[in-house]
Each structure stands twice: as C-alpha cells, then as structure tokens.
Amino acid sequence: MTLFIDADAFPNLLKPIVLRSIERLGLPTKVIANKKVHIGESKYIEYIIVSQGADEADHQIVALCNEGDLVITADIPLADRIINKNAHAIDHRGELYSVDNIKQYLAMRNLMESIRESGEMTKGPKPFSSKDAHAFANQLNALLSKHF
C-alpha cells in the first residue's frame, strides 16, 4: 500500500498524526500539491509538486494510485475517482469513502455547488477542530491496521 496525500488543503493538525503512522509502519507516501507542503521529514515520504492549475494534483494522484492504495483528500470528485480504482479514500474529518457512500457524497456536493452558482449564499464547512483530528486518527489507524 502506498499513501497519497492531496496536500493543497491538508490541515496542519493532521501532519503529526500522519507522520507517526508513516514512520511506525514504514509506509511509502507521496505528498502531492501545486505548492510546497511539508508534512515532516521521513525517508518514506516523496514530495511531488505539480503544475499550477485546477485539478493538476488530483490528476497526478489518480495516475499514480493503484488498487489497494490509500488517498487522504477532502476532494469528493477525487475520492470518487479513487474508489473507482478499487483504492481507499478518507477525508480530513475521518470519513471513509466507499462504493456504498461515494455517489451520495458526490450528489450532495454537486447540489451545493449548483445552489452556490445560482447566487444563493450557503454556509461553508465548519472550522476544522481537534475533534475532527481525533476522528481522522481513529479512521486512519483502523484502516491501516487492516492492511498492515
């Protein structure tokens, strides 16, 4: 298993959590973004900076990801593409995306985008909290323990 991190909007609270798992398991990791994002120093981490542009990091992740890999992303369309490759995807708040729920998340995301495009003001996501980081850590550990 290779871990991929969609790092353009990766919360700082999650960096030490992920780094501990990478080091503890010797987990090959690719941190992909369109700017320099530092998770930490590890011989298991490869940093990849892609060209500027919409979805460039997503395209790179999909190109490199294989069946059984794990992607950390808050990008639902990317998670959908990853699930279609029979890989795993979790978001920053600990939600495990699966074939059973990804289409529902995608439909809700598209609905909200349509509402925003029509000029309606919508609330953004709630601020990221330590409770979210804890839920993420639990989900990450549960998933990794199944595969290591």
C-alpha positions in Angstrom: 0.0 0.0 0.0 1.1 3.5 -0.8 -0.3 6.5 0.9 -1.2 9.5 -1.2 -1.9 12.9 0.4 -3.8 15.5 -1.5 -1.9 18.2 0.3 -3.2 21.5 -1.2 -5.6 21.9 1.7 -4.2 19.4 4.2 -4.8 20.6 7.8 -1.8 21.2 10.0 -3.4 19.3 12.9 -3.1 16.1 10.9 0.5 16.4 9.9 2.0 14.8 13.1 -0.7 12.1 13.1 0.1 11.0 9.6 3.8 11.3 10.1 3.7 9.0 13.1 1.8 6.4 11.1 4.2 6.7 8.1 7.2 6.2 10.4 5.7 3.4 12.5 4.7 1.3 9.5 7.4 2.3 7.0 4.5 3.4 4.8 5.6 4.7 1.3 4.0 8.1 1.0 3.6 10.6 -1.8 2.6 14.2 -0.8 1.2 15.8 -3.9 0.3 19.5 -4.2 0.8 22.5 -6.6 2.9 24.3 -4.0 5.4 23.1 -1.3 3.6 21.5 1.6 5.7 19.9 4.3 4.4 17.0 6.3 7.7 16.2 8.0 11.0 14.6 7.4 10.9 10.9 6.6 12.7 8.6 4.2 9.3 7.2 3.3 7.9 10.5 2.0 8.3 11.7 -1.5 7.1 15.3 -2.2 5.7 15.9 -5.7 4.9 19.5 -6.8 2.6 19.6 -9.9 1.9 22.4 -12.3 -0.5 25.2 -11.3 -4.0 24.6 -12.5 -7.3 23.2 -11.5 -7.1 19.5 -10.5 -3.5 19.0 -11.5 -2.7 17.4 -8.2 -5.8 15.2 -8.5 -4.8 14.0 -12.0 -1.4 13.1 -10.7 -2.8 11.2 -7.7 -5.2 9.2 -9.9 -2.4 8.4 -12.4 -0.1 7.1 -9.6 -2.7 5.4 -7.4 -3.2 1.7 -7.7 -5.7 -0.8 -6.3 -5.4 -1.0 -2.5 -3.6 2.3 -2.1 -4.9 4.9 0.3 -5.6 8.6 -0.5 -6.3 11.3 2.0 -8.4 14.0 0.4 -11.3 16.4 1.1 -12.0 16.5 -2.6 -15.1 14.3 -3.3 -14.7 14.1 -7.1 -11.1 12.9 -6.5 -12.4 10.4 -3.9 -14.9 9.1 -6.4 -12.1 8.5 -9.0 -10.0 6.7 -6.3 -12.9 4.5 -5.3 -13.4 3.5 -9.0 -9.8 2.3 -9.0 -10.5 0.0 -6.0 -8.4 2.1 -3.7 -9.3 3.6 -0.3 -10.1 7.3 0.4 -10.6 9.1 3.7 -11.2 12.8 4.3 -9.7 15.1 6.8 -12.5 14.6 9.3 -12.2 10.8 9.3 -15.0 9.9 6.8 -14.2 6.7 4.9 -15.4 6.9 1.3 -16.6 3.7 -0.2 -18.6 2.3 -3.1 -21.6 2.4 -0.7 -21.5 6.1 0.0 -19.4 8.0 -2.6 -22.2 8.6 -5.0 -24.3 10.2 -2.2 -21.5 12.5 -1.2 -20.9 13.4 -4.9 -24.6 14.2 -5.4 -24.7 16.4 -2.3 -21.5 18.2 -3.3 -22.9 18.8 -6.8 -26.2 20.0 -5.5 -24.5 22.5 -3.1 -22.2 23.7 -6.0 -25.3 24.3 -8.1 -27.0 26.2 -5.4 -23.9 28.4 -4.9 -23.7 29.0 -8.7 -27.3 30.2 -8.7 -26.2 33.0 -6.3 -27.6 31.5 -3.1 -25.4 32.1 -0.1 -24.5 28.9 1.7 -22.6 28.1 4.8 -19.1 26.8 4.3 -17.8 23.8 6.2 -17.5 24.1 9.9 -14.0 25.0 11.2 -11.6 22.1 11.5 -11.2 21.1 15.1 -9.2 18.7 17.4 -12.4 16.5 17.5 -12.1 16.2 13.7 -8.4 15.4 14.0 -9.2 12.7 16.6 -11.9 11.1 14.3 -9.4 11.2 11.4 -6.7 9.5 13.5 -9.1 6.7 14.6 -10.2 6.1 11.0 -6.6 6.1 9.7 -5.5 3.7 12.4 -8.4 1.4 11.8 -7.8 1.3 8.0 -4.0 0.8 8.3 -4.4 -1.9 10.9 -6.5 -3.9 8.4 -3.7 -3.7 5.8 -0.5 -3.9 7.9 
